[in-house]
Amino acid sequence: MRDSMNEIVKFSPYGGQLILEEVRGATAGNLNPENNVNTVLGADRDMYSYVPRSGCPHAKQAQVLMVLRDDSTEEGAQALMKRLKLDALAEERHFILLFPNPIGDHWNYQESAARDNDIQYLVRCFAALPKSKGKTAGFNGMIFYLATSAESSAMAMTLAAESPMDAAAIMISGFPEGYVIPEGKQAEQTAWICGSNPQAEAYLKKANHAGAEKTDEDLRISADPANPNVRLFVSNASLDAAEVSRAWDRMFSETRRWRNDVNGTYQARIPFAERGFVGHVNDAGLGVNHGFAHTWYEYVPGQLRGSADPAPLVFFLHGINCTALYGAEQSGWADLADRDGFIAIFPNPAIEERWNVWDDPRLPSDADFIMALIGHMKTVHPIDASRIYVSGFSMGSMFTNALACSYPEVFAGALACNGPHLGYLQTMEESRAGMLMFRPNSILKDMPADGRKTSATHDTADRKKAEKDYLMPFVQCVGLLDNVGFARGTVWPVQENDGDSWIDTIRYWQRYDHIPVSEHPYAAEFATGLAADSSVYEGADSRFLHQSWNASGSGLPLYHLIAAKRMPHAVDLREISMGWELIRSYSRDSEGNLRRNGEIVR
């Protein structure tokens, strides 16, 4: 896949150079929970890195290729990089090269307890990137491994078997004599095999639940019928520059493994330009926030381009420290737009990759930005103004909550993932400490307190609700292993006296939608810790607990909580699809009334 839409925004002071980086034995991931990796203490070591002079995309969209060789010298790394033309490929495709250094020029693929654990060392290599001299990092779901020898092939295979989430894709050849793949977790693994390796081929086909094999030139390709993004490529060619380039185009560049389950989930990457996304980067034409230059991306499905028929509009708001195109891949809204015929918008916040959920007047108003975007879309596409929806992840979920309560006359439904209603429940001052955990150099650090008792979002929402008794279909998705929103760093289920923001968020929307609120809503038998009017486990493995609460007037379930087992701070596409099915039948008429299938909801 070749795509030109991911903006190149990261440039290293060592761009175009091979540099030595420290990999401390105590290296940990960064503070962004979605990009953390689990590291284990080990020996202090090092690695060589190459950050392309041409720059890299945002870290959440940047790929990392780990090149394993049986050598620990700079000369060896340099020679290998030139022989396989890896530097030229990295410059053209804007990815980071890492050359981890084995101890004594040998890999501990047999996991000897007498030597440093190389699986954990390789994980620490990635975790070291955010604080490296190269000043450029990538996303943990796009860490790839290129093995250039028998020993390093065994190491890559051992990593894939024992710690599959830390290897999104591997490229290997033959193994050393006597090597046996660890039984490991038998997790699915996208892989490319050069030459003959019957052991790896058999293992991967079994782990991948591989379906029928097809032949394409000299490649034999198999995939999991249930998830065709899990692929195995077997090539007759030997490892050389041409083969690495081919593997990059057909496997590495298209691979993404989300850390949203025990062994993650493979998902196809989006070729944005080819797909027809339209980017507005630093566009000052909206006329809001004193001419501030905003960025957003529009996706109009092919069947709607040139059509005069009004189409629904869906917004997806990404999390803190993320970027819009990352949100597009994470959420899967473009695929749903193709299927159901609506337009999807993916905006960036005005500043610091975080949303002004409080609508604090000292900062650019992201709410004004979204309202201006709606106005813009009405001028360039026929928009069904009765069917505008908002969704988001993490801090984008917080902003989804904020927009839904402060602009209920605009939105017909909301779908929020993994973030509570802090824009309403807190002032910016009260949220400051939490925001600084994720952006320690934020302008919030030195901003003086303004003495507000409630946020502007809070005041606007209360005023709108007093003017008209709006109703809002709301779906809140959470991961049962996610501690975001909990006061003491705990995770679900919620418990009485936890003092967290989740129960306050849930009660807010229940009251908003005239759902009877119990003073003791707790139920230990459910994974969320909550009692509901309906509690149903959904999905092939009953992964999702779908709970809903009925409004006292209409009797409709207007508030929904979808909780995913085995889920940390992440998203599963099935949650988005389930949530969309719950809100898509609602519309908002010109008087602000909520309608379902055309009928007013009272």
WOKAGI-V956568 format. One record per pair of residues at least 6 apart in sequence whose C-alpha atoms are under 7 Angstrom apart, sorted by the first residue. I is the first residue (numbers start at 1). J is the second residue. If there is no record, write none. Layout:
# WOKAGI-V956568
I,J / I,J
This chain:
# WOKAGI-V956568
1,249 / 1,250 / 1,253 / 1,254 / 1,271 / 3,271 / 3,272 / 3,273 / 4,273 / 5,272 / 5,273 / 6,57 / 7,57 / 8,55 / 8,56 / 8,57 / 9,55 / 9,56 / 9,57 / 9,58 / 10,55 / 10,56 / 10,57 / 10,58 / 10,136 / 11,55 / 11,56 / 12,51 / 12,134 / 12,135 / 12,136 / 13,134 / 14,134 / 15,51 / 15,52 / 15,53 / 16,50 / 16,51 / 16,52 / 16,53 / 17,50 / 18,48 / 18,49 / 18,50 / 19,48 / 19,49 / 19,50 / 20,46 / 20,47 / 20,48 / 20,49 / 21,46 / 21,47 / 21,48 / 21,49 / 21,132 / 21,133 / 22,45 / 22,46 / 22,47 / 23,44 / 23,45 / 23,46 / 23,47 / 23,124 / 23,125 / 23,128 / 24,44 / 24,45 / 25,41 / 25,42 / 25,43 / 25,44 / 26,41 / 26,42 / 27,124 / 27,127 / 27,128 / 28,39 / 28,127 / 29,36 / 29,37 / 29,127 / 30,36 / 31,438 / 32,438 / 33,569 / 34,569 / 34,570 / 35,139 / 35,140 / 37,127 / 39,120 / 39,123 / 39,124 / 40,120 / 42,116 / 43,116 / 46,101 / 47,98 / 47,99 / 47,100 / 47,101 / 48,98 / 48,99 / 48,100 / 49,97 / 49,98 / 49,99 / 50,96 / 50,97 / 50,98 / 51,96 / 51,97 / 51,134 / 52,90 / 52,91 / 52,94 / 52,96 / 53,91 / 54,91 / 54,94 / 55,94 / 56,62 / 56,94 / 56,95 / 59,137 / 59,138 / 59,139 / 60,138 / 60,139 / 60,322 / 60,326 / 61,138 / 61,139 / 61,326 / 62,95 / 62,138 / 62,139 / 63,95 / 63,96 / 63,138 / 63,139 / 63,142 / 63,143 / 64,95 / 64,96 / 64,97 / 64,138 / 64,142 / 64,143 / 64,144 / 65,96 / 65,97 / 65,98 / 65,143 / 65,144 / 65,145 / 65,146 / 66,97 / 66,98 / 66,99 / 66,144 / 66,145 / 66,146 / 67,98 / 67,99 / 67,145 / 67,146 / 67,147 / 68,99 / 68,100 / 68,146 / 68,147 / 68,148 / 68,152 / 69,147 / 69,148 / 69,149 / 69,152 / 70,102 / 70,105 / 70,106 / 70,152 / 71,101 / 71,102 / 71,105 / 72,101 / 72,102 / 72,105 / 77,99 / 81,87 / 83,241 / 84,240 / 84,241 / 85,241 / 90,96 / 107,118 / 107,151 / 107,152 / 107,155 / 108,117 / 108,118 / 109,154 / 109,155 / 109,158 / 111,117 / 119,159 / 123,166 / 129,136 / 129,137 / 130,136 / 130,137 / 141,168 / 141,256 / 141,257 / 141,258 / 141,259 / 142,168 / 142,255 / 142,256 / 142,257 / 143,166 / 143,167 / 143,168 / 144,167 / 144,168 / 144,169 / 144,170 / 144,252 / 145,156 / 145,167 / 145,169 / 145,170 / 145,171 / 146,170 / 146,171 / 146,172 / 147,153 / 147,156 / 147,171 / 147,172 / 150,173 / 150,174 / 150,175 / 150,176 / 151,175 / 151,176 / 153,172 / 153,173 / 153,174 / 153,175 / 154,175 / 156,170 / 157,181 / 158,181 / 158,182 / 160,167 / 161,182 / 161,184 / 161,185 / 161,186 / 161,187 / 162,184 / 162,185 / 164,187 / 164,263 / 165,259 / 165,263 / 165,264 / 168,190 / 168,256 / 168,257 / 169,189 / 169,190 / 169,191 / 169,252 / 170,190 / 170,191 / 170,192 / 171,191 / 171,192 / 171,193 / 172,192 / 172,193 / 172,194 / 173,193 / 173,194 / 173,195 / 173,197 / 174,196 / 174,197 / 186,207 / 187,207 / 187,263 / 188,207 / 188,208 / 188,230 / 189,204 / 189,208 / 189,230 / 190,230 / 190,231 / 190,232 / 191,231 / 191,232 / 191,233 / 192,232 / 192,233 / 192,234 / 193,233 / 193,234 / 193,235 / 194,234 / 194,235 / 194,236 / 194,237 / 194,238 / 194,239 / 195,235 / 195,236 / 195,237 / 195,238 / 208,223 / 208,224 / 208,230 / 209,224 / 210,222 / 210,223 / 210,224 / 210,225 / 211,222 / 211,223 / 211,224 / 211,225 / 212,222 / 213,220 / 213,221 / 213,222 / 214,220 / 214,221 / 214,222 / 215,221 / 218,235 / 218,236 / 219,233 / 219,234 / 219,235 / 220,233 / 220,234 / 220,235 / 221,231 / 221,232 / 221,233 / 221,234 / 222,231 / 222,232 / 222,233 / 223,230 / 223,231 / 223,232 / 224,230 / 224,231 / 229,266 / 229,267 / 229,268 / 230,266 / 254,268 / 254,269 / 255,267 / 255,268 / 255,269 / 256,266 / 256,267 / 256,268 / 256,269 / 257,264 / 257,265 / 257,266 / 257,267 / 258,264 / 258,265 / 258,266 / 259,265 / 259,570 / 260,567 / 260,568 / 260,570 / 260,571 / 260,572 / 261,566 / 261,567 / 262,566 / 269,329 / 270,329 / 276,299 / 277,297 / 277,298 / 277,299 / 278,297 / 278,298 / 278,299 / 279,296 / 279,297 / 279,298 / 280,295 / 280,296 / 280,297 / 281,294 / 281,295 / 281,296 / 282,293 / 282,294 / 282,295 / 283,293 / 283,294 / 283,295 / 284,291 / 284,292 / 284,293 / 284,294 / 286,372 / 288,368 / 288,369 / 289,364 / 289,365 / 294,350 / 295,347 / 295,348 / 296,324 / 296,346 / 296,347 / 296,348 / 297,345 / 297,346 / 297,347 / 298,344 / 298,345 / 298,346 / 299,334 / 299,343 / 299,344 / 299,345 / 300,343 / 300,344 / 301,337 / 301,338 / 301,341 / 301,343 / 304,341 / 308,382 / 309,382 / 310,382 / 310,383 / 310,384 / 311,341 / 311,342 / 311,343 / 311,382 / 311,383 / 311,384 / 312,342 / 312,343 / 312,383 / 312,384 / 312,387 / 312,388 / 313,342 / 313,343 / 313,344 / 313,383 / 313,387 / 313,388 / 313,389 / 314,343 / 314,344 / 314,345 / 314,388 / 314,389 / 314,390 / 315,344 / 315,345 / 315,346 / 315,389 / 315,390 / 315,391 / 316,345 / 316,346 / 316,390 / 316,391 / 316,392 / 317,346 / 317,347 / 317,391 / 317,392 / 317,393 / 317,396 / 318,324 / 318,327 / 318,392 / 318,393 / 318,396 / 319,393 / 319,394 / 319,395 / 319,396 / 320,353 / 320,354 / 320,395 / 321,353 / 321,354 / 322,353 / 323,348 / 323,353 / 324,346 / 324,347 / 324,348 / 328,346 / 330,571 / 331,573 / 331,576 / 332,573 / 333,344 / 334,344 / 337,343 / 337,344 / 349,355 / 349,366 / 350,364 / 350,366 / 354,395 / 355,366 / 355,395 / 355,396 / 355,399 / 356,365 / 356,366 / 357,398 / 357,399 / 357,402 / 357,423 / 358,423 / 358,424 / 358,427 / 358,428 / 358,455 / 358,456 / 358,457 / 359,365 / 359,367 / 359,456 / 359,457 / 360,455 / 360,456 / 367,403 / 386,412 / 386,587 / 386,588 / 386,589 / 387,412 / 387,587 / 387,588 / 388,410 / 388,411 / 388,412 / 389,411 / 389,412 / 389,413 / 389,414 / 390,400 / 390,411 / 390,413 / 390,414 / 390,415 / 391,397 / 391,400 / 391,414 / 391,415 / 391,416 / 392,400 / 392,415 / 392,416 / 392,417 / 393,416 / 393,417 / 393,418 / 393,419 / 394,417 / 394,418 / 394,419 / 395,419 / 397,416 / 397,417 / 397,418 / 397,419 / 397,420 / 398,419 / 398,420 / 398,421 / 398,422 / 398,423 / 400,414 / 400,416 / 401,421 / 402,421 / 402,423 / 402,424 / 402,457 / 404,411 / 404,414 / 405,461 / 406,457 / 406,460 / 406,461 / 406,464 / 408,470 / 408,472 / 409,592 / 411,588 / 412,472 / 412,586 / 412,587 / 412,588 / 412,594 / 413,472 / 413,473 / 413,474 / 413,583 / 413,586 / 414,473 / 414,474 / 414,475 / 415,474 / 415,475 / 415,476 / 415,579 / 416,475 / 416,476 / 416,477 / 417,476 / 417,477 / 417,478 / 418,477 / 418,478 / 418,479 / 418,569 / 419,484 / 419,485 / 420,485 / 420,501 / 420,502 / 420,505 / 421,505 / 423,457 / 424,455 / 424,457 / 424,458 / 426,454 / 426,455 / 427,454 / 427,455 / 429,449 / 432,444 / 436,442 / 470,593 / 471,512 / 471,513 / 471,594 / 472,513 / 472,558 / 473,558 / 473,559 / 473,583 / 474,558 / 474,559 / 474,560 / 475,559 / 475,560 / 475,561 / 475,579 / 476,560 / 476,561 / 476,562 / 477,561 / 477,562 / 477,563 / 477,575 / 478,562 / 478,563 / 478,564 / 479,563 / 479,564 / 479,565 / 479,567 / 479,568 / 479,569 / 480,491 / 480,492 / 480,563 / 480,564 / 480,565 / 480,566 / 480,567 / 480,568 / 481,491 / 481,492 / 481,566 / 481,567 / 481,568 / 482,491 / 482,567 / 482,568 / 482,569 / 483,489 / 483,490 / 483,491 / 485,500 / 485,501 / 485,502 / 486,500 / 486,501 / 487,499 / 487,500 / 492,528 / 493,527 / 493,528 / 493,529 / 494,528 / 494,529 / 495,522 / 495,529 / 507,517 / 509,559 / 510,516 / 510,517 / 510,559 / 511,517 / 513,551 / 513,558 / 514,551 / 514,552 / 515,549 / 515,550 / 515,551 / 515,552 / 516,552 / 521,530 / 521,531 / 522,529 / 522,530 / 522,531 / 523,529 / 523,530 / 523,531 / 532,547 / 532,548 / 532,549 / 533,548 / 533,549 / 533,550 / 534,547 / 534,548 / 534,549 / 535,545 / 535,546 / 535,547 / 535,548 / 536,545 / 536,546 / 536,547 / 537,543 / 537,544 / 537,545 / 537,546 / 538,544 / 538,545 / 538,546 / 543,564 / 543,565 / 544,562 / 544,563 / 544,564 / 544,565 / 545,562 / 545,563 / 545,564 / 546,561 / 546,562 / 546,563 / 547,560 / 547,561 / 547,562 / 548,557 / 548,559 / 548,560 / 548,561 / 549,557 / 549,558 / 549,559 / 549,560 / 550,556 / 550,557 / 550,558 / 551,557 / 551,558 / 553,602 / 554,601 / 554,602 / 585,596 / 585,597 / 586,594 / 586,595 / 586,596 / 586,597 / 587,594 / 587,595 / 587,596 / 588,594 / 588,595 / 593,600 / 594,600 / 594,601 / 595,601
